[in-house]
Amino acid sequence: MDQFLNALPKAELHLHLEGSLEPELMFALAERNGIALAYDSVDELRQAYDFGNLQDFLDLYYQGAAVLQTEQDFYDLTWAYIERCQAQNVIHIEPFFDPQTHTARGIAFETVINGISRALKDAESQHGISTGLIMCFLRHLSEAEAFETLQQATPFLDNIIGIGLDSSEQDNPPAKFTRVFAKARELGLLTVAHAGEEGPAQNVIDALDILKVDRIDHGVRAADDTALMERLAHENIALTVCPLSNTRLRVFDDMSQHNILQMLEQGVKVTVNSDDPAYFGGYLTENFLALEKGLGMTHEQAIQLARNSFQYSFAKPERKAALLATLDHLTT
C-alpha cells in the first residue's frame, strides 16, 4: 500500500509554501542572511513543532518566515517543495503564498512573487508538474490591508490564478472580506477560502454565499450541518481537506476520528492535502498513508480521492483531461 500510494498520480490543492519550510532549510537561510534563530539546532527547532493549537503553530510559522529575505530564498523554498512533489508523483499543484507575512517585514511583493514564480516555471519545464499559484490574505488583518495587497499584486496577475483566505478563523468570519473578494472576481481571479476548520459550518456557508468561493479549504465542520452536506454533494463543491493538519491542531484528537472518508462516501468532493507539511509531519503521500493506517482507506477510495484532486483543480480543461488520463492509465 505504501508503494501504491506514493506512485498514485496526485494533485495538491491546499499547501502553504511558507509551511513547507523544513528546519534544515530554515537554518541554511538564516545563516545565508545573517539571522539569529531562537534555537541552537535543527533538533531543538523540531521539538518546538510540538504545538497544541492553531495560534501556537501560527506564532512559530511567522517566526520561521523571517528567514525568507531574497528572491533566491523564495525560489529555494518553492523548489524544495517541488522536489518533494517529484518524489511522491504529485503532478499538479496549486500552492498558496502569504505576501502580507513578508511585505510587513519590508520584503517587496516583487521579491516574493518572482522567486516563487521562477521555481514554478522550472517545475513545469524540468519535471512536467503543472502549477497554479494562489495568493492568500491573512484574515486576522483588515480588509483594507487585503485591498492593499491585491493592488500590489495587480502587475503580477499573469502569475496568480486566484486568491484565498487563511490564518486564524476564530473571530474573523468570511463576511469581513466581502468587498475584496468581489474585486478579485472582477479582476478574473478564482477564489477559495479556509472555512470550517476551527470555525463552525456556518463559515462554510458564508464563504460560499458571501465570498462566492469556487472551493472550500478544510471544511470538515460542514459535517455538522446535514443540509450543507447535501448542498456540497449536489453542487459539486470541493473541500481541500488536510488530515495530518487536522489531527496535529486537534480538530480531531486522533486520525481514527477523522470524517474525510465518511464525507467521501456521502458524495462530497473531498481531496487530500498537506497544508503545512514541515510543521504537521508529512507531505501528500504521508497524508494518504495516515488515512490508510488510521481509517482503513481502500485502494478504491484512494483512487477516488486522487481523481477528485484532478477533477476539482483549477487546471485548464486540456491539462485536466491529461491528468485524469494519467490516473486512469496507472490504476486500471
N, C-alpha and C positions, 0 to 999 in steps of 0.2 A: 504493500500500500504506500510506503514512503516513496519508493521509486515512481510509482504510478502518479502520485500527487505532484511530485516535483516535475515530472515530464509532461503533465497535463498542460496544454496551452491555456494561458490565463491572461486576463486584463486586470489592472488595478485602477480603481476609480476614487479611492479615498486614501491619500498618502500625503502627509505634510513633509516637504523636503527638509525643513528645519528639524523635524522629528526623526530624520534618518541619520542624524549626526552622531556617529559612533564615538565612544570615549577616545579611541586611538586617534581618530581624525581631529577631534576637539583639541587634544594635546598638541598634535602636529601643527594645527593652525594657530594655536595660542603661542607656540614657540616662534613660528614664522612671523607673527605680528607683534611679538613682544608683550603679550598679555599674560598677566599672572592669574592663574586659576586658584580657586579656593581649596583645591585638592592636590595632594602630593603625588598621587599615582593614578594610573588607569583603574586599578582595582578599587581604590578608595572612591573614585568617582562612580564606578559601577554600584558600589554599596549605597551610594546616595540615591540611586534609582529606585530604592525600596520605599516609595511614597504611598500614602494612604488614600489620596483623593485627587480630584482634578486640579484643584488650586495648588496643591503641593507640587504636582507634576508641572503645571504651567510656570511656577516660580523657577524651577530648575531649567525648564525649556528656554526661558528668556535669558537666563544666565549663560547657557550654552551658546545661544545665538550670538552673543557678544564677540565671539572669536571670528565671526564672519565679517571681513573688512573689505576685501578687494574682489574685483571681478573674477580673478582666478580662484579665490576661496569658494565663491558660489558655483563656479564650474566644478571644482573638485568635490564639493558636497553632492551635487547632482550626479556627477559621473560615478561616484561611489555607489549611489543607489542604483544607477543603470547597470552597473556590473552585477549587483545582486539580482536584478531582473533577468539579466542574461543567463545567470546560473540556475534560475528557477523557471525558465521558459515563460516568463511574463512578456508577452509580445505586443501589448498595447498598454500605455499608461496615461493617466490624466492627473498629474501631481498638482498639489496646492502649494502656494507660497504666500507668506505674510509680509508684504512690503513695509507695513507700519512698524513691525518689530525692528526693522533696520533703519528706516528713514528717521525714526525717533532718536536713533543713536548718531545721526548725522551722516549716514550712508546714503548716497544718491540713489534714487529709484533706478536710474540708468545702470548703475554698477550691478545692482541685483538682477535685473531682468536680462542684461547682456550675458552675464555669466551663466545663468540658468538656461537661457535660450540656446547658447552656443553648445552646451552639453546635450540638450535635447536634439538639436540638429545632428550632432555626431552620433547619437543613439540610433537615429534613423539611417544615416549613411553607413555606419560601421556594423550595426547589429540588426538592422531591419525592424527595430522597435518603433512603432508609430506612437505619436505623442500628442497631447493637447494640454496646455498649461492653464490652470485656474487660479486667479488671484483672489485671496480671501481678505475680508475686512474683519478686524478684531472687534467683536461685539461688546466688549467692556468699554470701548471708546465710543465717542459720539458719532452720530450720523454726519455731522459737519466734517469731522475728520475723515470719514469714509468718502465723502464727496471730494475732499482734497486729494485723497489717494487715487480716486477714479480720474481726476483731472491730470494727475501726474502720469497715469498710465496711458492716457489718450494717444500720445505719439507712438506708443508701442503696441497698439491693439492687434497688429498683424501677428504678434507673438502670444496673444492671450485669447482663449476661446470662451472663457466665462468668468463669472465671479462667484464667490462663496461667502459664507459667514461662519466664523469659528470662534474659539476662545470660550470663556465661561458662559454657559447657557442660563444659569440662575440669575434672575433679576434683569436679564437682557433679552426680552421677548422679540420675536420677529418683527412686530409692528414698529419697533424703534428704527427700522431701516427701510421703511416702505418707499420713500421718495428716491433714495439712492439706487434701490433695485429697479425701480421704474425707469430711471435714467439709464442704467446699464442695459436694460432691454431695448431702449430707444437706440442705443449705440450698436445693437445687433449681437450683444453678448448673451450667452446661455447663463442660466442661474441655478445655483444649488445652495443649500443651507444645512448646517448642523441643527438638528431638532430631535427631540425625543430621546436624548441620551440621559443627561441628568435632569432634564426638564420633562414636563408631562406630555401626554398625547396631544393636548391642545396646541402645543407648539408646532407639531407636525401639521395640524390642520391650518394653523395661521401661516406657516411657511408656504403652504400650497395656495391658500386663498388670498392672503395679503401680499406676500412677496412673489407669488405666482412662479415658484421654482419648478424647474424641469426634473429635479431629482432630489431626494432627501438623503442627507448624510447621517448615519446612525439609524435613528427611527425605531429603535427596539421598543420604546414605550407605546408605540402605536398598538401593540397587542393588548393594551388596557382598554381599548375602545373598539367594540365589535363592529360598529358602523364604519369606523375609519379603516379597519382591516378589510372590510368588504369593498370599500372605495378604492383602496390601494390596489387590490387584486383586479377589480373591474376596470380601472383606468390605466392599468399597467404602469404604475408609478414605482420606480426602482428605489430600493433602500441600499445604501452602501454601508454594510454592517462590518464591524471590526471586532471579532471575537476576543482576541487576546487583550485588546484595549479595554473592552467591557469588563473582563474579569479583573484586570490589573487595577482599574479605577473603581471596582466594587459596584458596578452597575448590576453585576451578578456575582455572588460570592464564590461560585465555582462553575467551571465550564459545563458541568452536568446540568446546570440550571438554565443554560442559555436557550433562548427561544428561536434561534435562526432557522433550525430545521422544521420546527412547528410552523413558522411563518411560510417557509418554502412549500410545505405540504398543503397549506391553506391557499396557495396560489399567489402569494405576494412575491414580487420580483426582487428577492434579496440577492446580494452579491457579497463576496468575501474580500476583505481588505485589511491592511496592516496599520493604518493610522499613523502612529509614531513608532516605528519598529525598533529603533535603537533603545527606546525607553520601555517598550512594552514586551520585549522578549521574543521578537520574531518578525520575519518578513512574510510574504504571501504563502509560501509553502508551509511555514510553521503554523500559520493560522488554519490552513486546511487540515494539517496533522492534528491540531488541537481539537478540531471538530470530530475527527475520526476517533481519537482516543477518548474524548470526553462525552461524545454523544452517539458514537457508533455510526457516523456518517457512512453511507454506502458509496460504491463506485458510481452508481446512477445519480445519487444526489450530488456528488462532487462534479460530475459532468454537467448537470443542470445548473449548478452554481457558476461554473465556468462559462456556460452558454449565456447565462443572464449577464455576466460581466461584459461580454462582447455585444449582446443584443441591445443593452441599455447604456452602452458607451456613447460618447459624442463623436465617434469616428464617422468619417464620411461614408455614404452608402456603399461605395465600391470597396472601401477598406473593410467595412463591417462584414460584407459578404465574404471577403477573403479570410477574415479572422474566423468566421463561423465554419467556412470550408476546411480550414486547418484543423479545427477541433473535430469536425466530423471525420476527417481522414484518419486522425490518430486515435479515435475512440470507437470505430466501427470495424 
